[in-house]
Amino acid sequence: MNEPVSVRARMLRLALRYAVKPRLLGEPDLLRLRAEVDAVARLAPDAPRNVERRATRVGGLAAEAHAPVGFAGSRVLLYLHGGAFVAGSPRTHRGISGRLARGVGATTITPDYRLAPEHPFPAALEDALGVYEALLESGVAPGAIGLVGDSAGGNLVFALMLDLKRRGLPQPAAAVALSPFVDLTGSGESMSGNKALDPFLEPEGLPALVAAYAPGRDPRDPLVSPLYGDLAGLPPCFVQCGGDEILRDDSVRMNAALLAAGVDATLEIWPQMPHVWQAFARFLPEGRSAIARIVAFLDARLAAGEGGLSADAA
């Protein structure tokens, strides 16, 4: 991605660097972080046009379903939101969930999975698995399902596929991860090399987040850090990250590991884009461009599939 960085992207970087990043320095107050993330979503709602959204339950879990107006197809996207395992909700990710539903021509299911520290690992993964199994049980074909997740949700995308493999369950048609946090050991070179460049995240707060999510766990457990898993047999994967992120090398190494395992994998590194810039597509041209590329990837790989979501599941 070598296009010139837009003025809006430069403004966003400045806002993140001077208004947000200083609040993340040091050990984070996890509950305050959660409240602030939700407050931003309430103050800056994003409701993509020509998309219907409704509350639902899938596999016993609260969720939001997004679909193009009048949609009657069988494609389903399971979107696992980010938020460092401790924050975020379907509300905070309505914009990207709706845009993907509209672009791909699918129902996007965004579950309200359990958060740490109240519900540490493996609660979030168990919730993701429960939703996926519920989709299969409702008659959705695996080839009609795409997995998408950002940051911690990107971790859950890969962890879920490893868990499906371990259980002998069918894989989805494809997976997309946006700036995934897949190495909770924090050993990527960009953790230090991009510390000053990253306009949003800083590495000092990550150990507290890891401790909240996976207390007492080996951070190299593949279901905690999917980078260390046996990735052979996973479906086609598409990863996007920003070139200045401290998490850049999580994406770089994950893509290399996928390719080494024989997986059809694609990595895009977008220069000067902040962490999960796709979530700012409402006003950021690079966000809209990135989502368009995600849509093209998913559209090319999702099968039409027979049937669809049952009334209970969607």
Disulfide bonds with the S-S distance in Angstrom:
none
